[in-house]
Amino acid sequence: YVFKKHYLVAEYFITAPTDVTPEKFYSYSKHIQANLIWRALFLERSPVSEACRGVITTLQAMGMQEHVQSRNLEEIRKVYA
């Protein structure tokens, strides 16, 4: 998962709800972890960080401009399926 990079996880915890402890976060499936990171860092936070811009640039370079523009994580996942 592109969204499971350690720096994105660390960034997520800066603004994570207090009830989502590291232990709780890591008990979730990778799918749910990616959902939390996507929502917190790519949908709810503006402007996006340098780390997030790197992910966006990578996805665009892979031909997923449309999915990035629409912020559609499920479509992005289909490319990796």
DOTORGU-359987 format. One record per residue: residue in three letters; chain; x, y, z of N, C-alpha, C in turn; residue number from 1. Coordinates in steps of 0.1 Angstrom, whole numbers, m for minus. Each point is the difference from the previous one (the first is absolute). Layout:
# DOTORGU-359987
<residuo->ALA&cadena->A&n_px->X&n_py->Y&n_pz->Z&ca_px->X&ca_py->Y&ca_pz->Z&c_px->X&c_py->Y&c_pz->Z&num->NUM>
...
***
This chain:
# DOTORGU-359987
<residuo->TYR&cadena->A&n_px->8&n_py->m12&n_pz->0&ca_px->m8&ca_py->12&ca_pz->0&c_px->9&c_py->13&c_pz->0&num->1>
<residuo->VAL&cadena->A&n_px->m3&n_py->8&n_pz->m9&ca_px->7&ca_py->13&ca_pz->0&c_px->m4&c_py->8&c_pz->12&num->2>
<residuo->PHE&cadena->A&n_px->m11&n_py->m2&n_pz->6&ca_px->m5&ca_py->8&ca_pz->12&c_px->5&c_py->m5&c_pz->13&num->3>
<residuo->LYS&cadena->A&n_px->8&n_py->m11&n_pz->0&ca_px->5&ca_py->m5&ca_pz->12&c_px->15&c_py->3&c_pz->2&num->4>
<residuo->LYS&cadena->A&n_px->5&n_py->10&n_pz->m7&ca_px->13&ca_py->5&ca_pz->3&c_px->2&c_py->5&c_pz->14&num->5>
<residuo->HIS&cadena->A&n_px->11&n_py->m3&n_pz->6&ca_px->1&ca_py->4&ca_pz->14&c_px->m2&c_py->15&c_pz->3&num->6>
<residuo->TYR&cadena->A&n_px->5&n_py->8&n_pz->m9&ca_px->m2&ca_py->14&ca_pz->2&c_px->m14&c_py->5&c_pz->m1&num->7>
<residuo->LEU&cadena->A&n_px->m8&n_py->m7&n_pz->m8&ca_px->m15&ca_py->3&ca_pz->0&c_px->m6&c_py->m4&c_pz->13&num->8>
<residuo->VAL&cadena->A&n_px->4&n_py->m12&n_pz->5&ca_px->m6&ca_py->m4&ca_pz->12&c_px->4&c_py->9&c_pz->11&num->9>
<residuo->ALA&cadena->A&n_px->12&n_py->5&n_pz->1&ca_px->5&ca_py->9&ca_pz->10&c_px->m8&c_py->13&c_pz->m1&num->10>
<residuo->GLU&cadena->A&n_px->m2&n_py->5&n_pz->m12&ca_px->m7&ca_py->12&ca_pz->m3&c_px->m15&c_py->m2&c_pz->5&num->11>
<residuo->TYR&cadena->A&n_px->m6&n_py->m11&n_pz->m3&ca_px->m13&ca_py->m3&ca_pz->4&c_px->m2&c_py->2&c_pz->15&num->12>
<residuo->PHE&cadena->A&n_px->10&n_py->m5&n_pz->8&ca_px->m2&ca_py->1&ca_pz->15&c_px->1&c_py->14&c_pz->5&num->13>
<residuo->ILE&cadena->A&n_px->6&n_py->9&n_pz->m8&ca_px->0&ca_py->14&ca_pz->5&c_px->m14&c_py->6&c_pz->2&num->14>
<residuo->THR&cadena->A&n_px->m9&n_py->m4&n_pz->m9&ca_px->m14&ca_py->5&ca_pz->1&c_px->m10&c_py->m11&c_pz->3&num->15>
<residuo->ALA&cadena->A&n_px->4&n_py->m12&n_pz->3&ca_px->m10&ca_py->m11&ca_pz->2&c_px->m8&c_py->3&c_pz->12&num->16>
<residuo->PRO&cadena->A&n_px->m13&n_py->m5&n_pz->0&ca_px->m8&ca_py->1&ca_pz->12&c_px->7&c_py->m7&c_pz->11&num->17>
<residuo->THR&cadena->A&n_px->m2&n_py->5&n_pz->12&ca_px->7&ca_py->m5&ca_pz->12&c_px->m4&c_py->m15&c_pz->3&num->18>
<residuo->ASP&cadena->A&n_px->m12&n_py->m4&n_pz->m5&ca_px->m4&ca_py->m14&ca_pz->3&c_px->7&c_py->m10&c_pz->m10&num->19>
<residuo->VAL&cadena->A&n_px->7&n_py->5&n_pz->m10&ca_px->7&ca_py->m9&ca_pz->m9&c_px->15&c_py->0&c_pz->5&num->20>
<residuo->THR&cadena->A&n_px->3&n_py->m9&n_pz->9&ca_px->14&ca_py->m1&ca_pz->5&c_px->8&c_py->m8&c_pz->m11&num->21>
<residuo->PRO&cadena->A&n_px->13&n_py->1&n_pz->1&ca_px->8&ca_py->m9&ca_pz->m9&c_px->m4&c_py->m14&c_pz->1&num->22>
<residuo->GLU&cadena->A&n_px->m2&n_py->m5&n_pz->12&ca_px->m4&ca_py->m14&ca_pz->2&c_px->m13&c_py->m3&c_pz->m8&num->23>
<residuo->LYS&cadena->A&n_px->m10&n_py->8&n_pz->2&ca_px->m12&ca_py->m1&ca_pz->m7&c_px->1&c_py->0&c_pz->m15&num->24>
<residuo->PHE&cadena->A&n_px->8&n_py->10&n_pz->m5&ca_px->2&ca_py->2&ca_pz->m14&c_px->6&c_py->m12&c_pz->m6&num->25>
<residuo->TYR&cadena->A&n_px->11&n_py->m6&n_pz->6&ca_px->7&ca_py->m11&ca_pz->m6&c_px->m8&c_py->m13&c_pz->2&num->26>
<residuo->SER&cadena->A&n_px->m11&n_py->0&n_pz->8&ca_px->m8&ca_py->m12&ca_pz->1&c_px->m10&c_py->0&c_pz->m12&num->27>
<residuo->TYR&cadena->A&n_px->m2&n_py->11&n_pz->m7&ca_px->m9&ca_py->0&ca_pz->m11&c_px->7&c_py->m6&c_pz->m12&num->28>
<residuo->SER&cadena->A&n_px->m8&n_py->m5&n_pz->m10&ca_px->5&ca_py->m5&ca_pz->m12&c_px->7&c_py->11&c_pz->m8&num->29>
<residuo->LYS&cadena->A&n_px->9&n_py->m4&n_pz->m9&ca_px->6&ca_py->10&ca_pz->m9&c_px->m10&c_py->8&c_pz->m7&num->30>
<residuo->HIS&cadena->A&n_px->m10&n_py->m6&n_pz->m5&ca_px->m11&ca_py->7&ca_pz->m7&c_px->m6&c_py->12&c_pz->9&num->31>
<residuo->ILE&cadena->A&n_px->m3&n_py->m3&n_pz->12&ca_px->m6&ca_py->10&ca_pz->9&c_px->11&c_py->11&c_pz->3&num->32>
<residuo->GLN&cadena->A&n_px->12&n_py->m5&n_pz->2&ca_px->11&ca_py->10&ca_pz->3&c_px->1&c_py->10&c_pz->m12&num->33>
<residuo->ALA&cadena->A&n_px->0&n_py->m6&n_pz->m12&ca_px->1&ca_py->9&ca_pz->m12&c_px->m12&c_py->9&c_pz->m1&num->34>
<residuo->ASN&cadena->A&n_px->m12&n_py->m5&n_pz->4&ca_px->m12&ca_py->9&ca_pz->0&c_px->2&c_py->12&c_pz->9&num->35>
<residuo->LEU&cadena->A&n_px->5&n_py->m3&n_pz->12&ca_px->2&ca_py->10&ca_pz->10&c_px->10&c_py->11&c_pz->m5&num->36>
<residuo->ILE&cadena->A&n_px->11&n_py->m5&n_pz->m5&ca_px->10&ca_py->9&ca_pz->m5&c_px->m5&c_py->8&c_pz->m12&num->37>
<residuo->TRP&cadena->A&n_px->m7&n_py->m6&n_pz->m9&ca_px->m5&ca_py->7&ca_pz->m12&c_px->m9&c_py->11&c_pz->5&num->38>
<residuo->ARG&cadena->A&n_px->m10&n_py->m3&n_pz->8&ca_px->m10&ca_py->9&ca_pz->5&c_px->7&c_py->12&c_pz->7&num->39>
<residuo->ALA&cadena->A&n_px->9&n_py->m3&n_pz->10&ca_px->6&ca_py->10&ca_pz->8&c_px->9&c_py->9&c_pz->m8&num->40>
<residuo->LEU&cadena->A&n_px->9&n_py->m6&n_pz->m8&ca_px->11&ca_py->8&ca_pz->m6&c_px->m4&c_py->5&c_pz->m14&num->41>
<residuo->PHE&cadena->A&n_px->m8&n_py->m7&n_pz->m7&ca_px->m3&ca_py->4&ca_pz->m14&c_px->m13&c_py->6&c_pz->m2&num->42>
<residuo->LEU&cadena->A&n_px->m10&n_py->m2&n_pz->9&ca_px->m13&ca_py->5&ca_pz->m2&c_px->m3&c_py->12&c_pz->10&num->43>
<residuo->GLU&cadena->A&n_px->4&n_py->m2&n_pz->12&ca_px->m4&ca_py->10&ca_pz->11&c_px->11&c_py->10&c_pz->2&num->44>
<residuo->ARG&cadena->A&n_px->12&n_py->m2&n_pz->m5&ca_px->11&ca_py->9&ca_pz->3&c_px->3&c_py->8&c_pz->m12&num->45>
<residuo->SER&cadena->A&n_px->1&n_py->13&n_pz->2&ca_px->4&ca_py->9&ca_pz->m11&c_px->8&c_py->11&c_pz->5&num->46>
<residuo->PRO&cadena->A&n_px->11&n_py->3&n_pz->m6&ca_px->6&ca_py->m6&ca_pz->m12&c_px->6&c_py->m13&c_pz->4&num->47>
<residuo->VAL&cadena->A&n_px->2&n_py->m9&n_pz->m10&ca_px->7&ca_py->m13&ca_pz->3&c_px->15&c_py->2&c_pz->2&num->48>
<residuo->SER&cadena->A&n_px->5&n_py->m9&n_pz->8&ca_px->14&ca_py->1&ca_pz->4&c_px->9&c_py->m4&c_pz->m12&num->49>
<residuo->GLU&cadena->A&n_px->13&n_py->2&n_pz->2&ca_px->10&ca_py->m4&ca_pz->m10&c_px->m1&c_py->m15&c_pz->m3&num->50>
<residuo->ALA&cadena->A&n_px->m1&n_py->m8&n_pz->11&ca_px->m1&ca_py->m14&ca_pz->m1&c_px->m12&c_py->m4&c_pz->m8&num->51>
<residuo->CYS&cadena->A&n_px->m11&n_py->6&n_pz->2&ca_px->m13&ca_py->m3&ca_pz->m8&c_px->2&c_py->5&c_pz->m14&num->52>
<residuo->ARG&cadena->A&n_px->6&n_py->11&n_pz->m2&ca_px->3&ca_py->4&ca_pz->m14&c_px->8&c_py->m10&c_pz->m8&num->53>
<residuo->GLY&cadena->A&n_px->9&n_py->m7&n_pz->7&ca_px->8&ca_py->m10&ca_pz->m6&c_px->m8&c_py->m12&c_pz->m4&num->54>
<residuo->VAL&cadena->A&n_px->m10&n_py->m4&n_pz->8&ca_px->m9&ca_py->m11&ca_pz->m3&c_px->m8&c_py->4&c_pz->m12&num->55>
<residuo->ILE&cadena->A&n_px->m6&n_py->12&n_pz->0&ca_px->m8&ca_py->5&ca_pz->m11&c_px->8&c_py->1&c_pz->m13&num->56>
<residuo->THR&cadena->A&n_px->12&n_py->4&n_pz->0&ca_px->9&ca_py->1&ca_pz->m11&c_px->2&c_py->m14&c_pz->m6&num->57>
<residuo->THR&cadena->A&n_px->3&n_py->m10&n_pz->9&ca_px->2&ca_py->m13&ca_pz->m4&c_px->m12&c_py->m6&c_pz->m7&num->58>
<residuo->LEU&cadena->A&n_px->m12&n_py->2&n_pz->6&ca_px->m12&ca_py->m5&ca_pz->m5&c_px->m3&c_py->6&c_pz->m14&num->59>
<residuo->GLN&cadena->A&n_px->2&n_py->13&n_pz->m1&ca_px->m2&ca_py->6&ca_pz->m13&c_px->10&c_py->m5&c_pz->m11&num->60>
<residuo->ALA&cadena->A&n_px->12&n_py->m3&n_pz->4&ca_px->10&ca_py->m5&ca_pz->m9&c_px->m4&c_py->m14&c_pz->m5&num->61>
<residuo->MET&cadena->A&n_px->m7&n_py->m7&n_pz->9&ca_px->m5&ca_py->m13&ca_pz->m4&c_px->m13&c_py->0&c_pz->m8&num->62>
<residuo->GLY&cadena->A&n_px->m4&n_py->12&n_pz->m4&ca_px->m12&ca_py->2&ca_pz->m9&c_px->m13&c_py->0&c_pz->8&num->63>
<residuo->MET&cadena->A&n_px->0&n_py->4&n_pz->12&ca_px->m12&ca_py->0&ca_pz->8&c_px->m5&c_py->14&c_pz->3&num->64>
<residuo->GLN&cadena->A&n_px->3&n_py->10&n_pz->m9&ca_px->m4&ca_py->13&ca_pz->2&c_px->m15&c_py->2&c_pz->3&num->65>
<residuo->GLU&cadena->A&n_px->m8&n_py->m7&n_pz->m7&ca_px->m14&ca_py->1&ca_pz->2&c_px->m5&c_py->m4&c_pz->14&num->66>
<residuo->HIS&cadena->A&n_px->6&n_py->m11&n_pz->4&ca_px->m3&ca_py->m5&ca_pz->14&c_px->5&c_py->9&c_pz->11&num->67>
<residuo->VAL&cadena->A&n_px->12&n_py->6&n_pz->m3&ca_px->5&ca_py->9&ca_pz->10&c_px->m8&c_py->12&c_pz->1&num->68>
<residuo->GLN&cadena->A&n_px->m4&n_py->6&n_pz->m12&ca_px->m8&ca_py->12&ca_pz->0&c_px->m14&c_py->m2&c_pz->6&num->69>
<residuo->SER&cadena->A&n_px->m6&n_py->m12&n_pz->m1&ca_px->m13&ca_py->m3&ca_pz->6&c_px->2&c_py->m5&c_pz->14&num->70>
<residuo->ARG&cadena->A&n_px->13&n_py->m2&n_pz->4&ca_px->3&ca_py->m5&ca_pz->14&c_px->m7&c_py->m13&c_pz->3&num->71>
<residuo->ASN&cadena->A&n_px->0&n_py->m9&n_pz->m10&ca_px->m7&ca_py->m13&ca_pz->1&c_px->10&c_py->m11&c_pz->3&num->72>
<residuo->LEU&cadena->A&n_px->1&n_py->m3&n_pz->13&ca_px->9&ca_py->m10&ca_pz->5&c_px->m4&c_py->m14&c_pz->m6&num->73>
<residuo->GLU&cadena->A&n_px->m12&n_py->m3&n_pz->m1&ca_px->m5&ca_py->m13&ca_pz->m4&c_px->5&c_py->m2&c_pz->m15&num->74>
<residuo->GLU&cadena->A&n_px->m1&n_py->10&n_pz->m8&ca_px->5&ca_py->m2&ca_pz->m14&c_px->15&c_py->m2&c_pz->0&num->75>
<residuo->ILE&cadena->A&n_px->7&n_py->7&n_pz->8&ca_px->15&ca_py->m1&ca_pz->1&c_px->3&c_py->m15&c_pz->4&num->76>
<residuo->ARG&cadena->A&n_px->m8&n_py->m5&n_pz->10&ca_px->3&ca_py->m14&ca_pz->4&c_px->m2&c_py->m10&c_pz->m11&num->77>
<residuo->LYS&cadena->A&n_px->m10&n_py->3&n_pz->m9&ca_px->m3&ca_py->m9&ca_pz->m11&c_px->13&c_py->m2&c_pz->m9&num->78>
<residuo->VAL&cadena->A&n_px->8&n_py->10&n_pz->m1&ca_px->12&ca_py->m1&ca_pz->m8&c_px->10&c_py->m10&c_pz->6&num->79>
<residuo->TYR&cadena->A&n_px->0&n_py->0&n_pz->13&ca_px->9&ca_py->m9&ca_pz->7&c_px->m6&c_py->m15&c_pz->2&num->80>
<residuo->ALA&cadena->A&n_px->m13&n_py->m1&n_pz->m3&ca_px->m6&ca_py->m13&ca_pz->3&c_px->4&c_py->m11&c_pz->m10&num->81>
***
